[in-house]
Structure formats: structure tokens, C-alpha cells
């Protein structure tokens, strides 16, 4: 059975994505860009920004993996409990 995503759900997901993107961009900018006396981006600012974004992406991936593991464990526990409850004594 295919899950249908409504247009309002898509808009909500996109707004959440933009909010996250803006927050990460602002955090990395505030942490990495310190000198506004030059129009050029300094190599250390660029490196810092790239590292900041990579760290965020790795953290997000790790959280996602842990959430999936937790979800699988919860489903297995529920299935085991349902199996125990469904058997006669």
C-alpha cells in the first residue's frame, strides 16, 4: 500500500527543511566568519564552514540511524509482547 503525501504535508516538510537549513547556515556562519573587512572568504573561514556542515550532516545521519534502531527494537518488543499475550496458558 503506497502512502500518499498531501500537498500541505509537502509544504510543511519543505518549510521544516528551510528552517533547518537556515539554522545550520546561521550557526556555521556565526562560528566561522569573524572578519568583515574583506569581501573575499578566507580559506580558514571556508574550511571551518565546510567542517561545520559536514559535522551537522554526520550528526543528523547518526541520529537517524539511532532512531531507526530504536524503532526496530520497539517493534520487536511489541511483537514479542503480542506473541506472549496471544498464547493460551
Secondary structure as GFF3:
##gff-version 3
##sequence-region A 1 89
A	DSSP	alpha_helix	7	32	.	.	.	ID=ss1
A	DSSP	alpha_helix	43	86	.	.	.	ID=ss2
###
